[in-house]
Amino acid sequence: MTVTDETRRAIEAIWRLEAPRIIGRAGRLLRDFSLAEEAAQDALLAALETWPRDGVPDNPAAWLMTATQRRALDQLRHARLTAGKEHEIARELDFLHTAASDAHGEAVDARLDDAIGDDLLRLMFTACHPLLPPEARSALTLRVMGGLTTDEIARAYLKPEATIAQRIVRAKRTLAAARIPFEVPRGRELHERLASVLEVIYLIFNEGYAATAGNDWLRPGLCEEALRLGRVLAGLMPGESEVFGLVALMEIQASRFAARVAPDGEPVLLLDQDRRRWDRLLIRRGLDALAHAEALAGPWGSGRYALQAGIAACHARAARTEDTDWQRIVALYDALDQLAPSPVVRLNRAVAVAEAYGPASALELVDGLRAEPALQNYHLLPAVRGDLLMRLERFEEARAEFERAAQLTRNSRERALLIQRACVAGKS
């Protein structure tokens, strides 16, 4: 591999991690979503031109941030001149040049502070504008602010990649045509956009918890960022039950990280994990957040994230796999499917039914899902079916299901695990 190739890979990795914050900072300066993204893309092109020649800077994230802010300043200068406001330029650009030279952006934060207080959350609330359909808000926010690829978003929603790509393009055009300003909603508008923001944070965490593609089973950076955003949001909205429900879910799920991967990097499934390696502090934080979410929900009942957190809590409270309250998990999935119907929820419920009532009952449920259009290319459907067939000693059928699941997954670690299970089934 040449030096240029290595540098390009480094740029791509850094950009994937830092783009949301960089676009968020540019948005605070420009007050325009499209212009902020354009400034950030210009900085990326500058890095692709400069770094292969001069080497990767000691602080590449700061370099990209500074380059983006300089391009934002150029755009502001041009806009003010075009508008005939030359007299305002010196005063404003003096402030902005000072801010752009500050590696930590403290001057920007002080001048442009608002109720959100976090660049990435601010950008999420801005992009989740009610002018856009809910599915377009989430797709756009995941692509630009969450750093997920179009393919990853498509797999998260069980939709064709082309469909998601069209949603993102249309969303950008809609925001640009309507000249939506980069500003934080207040009062009722803030709460109206909350559901979309929570969904984005949830999907970012899920992509980190079980990567849809690539060579890694986990992407901890995504999980950590989603959890950070959730905690910030809980501080901003202490009366919102679903915010605490999502935080509870992420805290408990994150507690399993050390046990989810074997020393050789291979995945370790939930029922096979060494629960002594689960992080008890994160579990306690998650259970506390869940209790708070349930108290806030009151007699109206828990929302979708609190219900999922309740399922995770059943696992967290069980010292051993055999101590798990599977019947309660089935009941929680029933409530979740009533609140937010989904074939994926019903598939997960079938897994719980297998543990609570036996694999034969669960197989009937899974077979009823095989015609679901959304699950036709969902690798976990044949993976679950293969596991149930194994337990029923229908080994040849199980082998075929594991092989199909291995063909469908885009994650190399998961594919290796499924191929291994197919081999075991074939030898049984």
Summary of the structure (lengths in Angstrom):
residues: 428
radius of gyration: 23.7
end to end distance: 43.6
largest distance: 81.6
contacts: 1406
relative contact order: 0.06
helix: 76%
strand: 2%
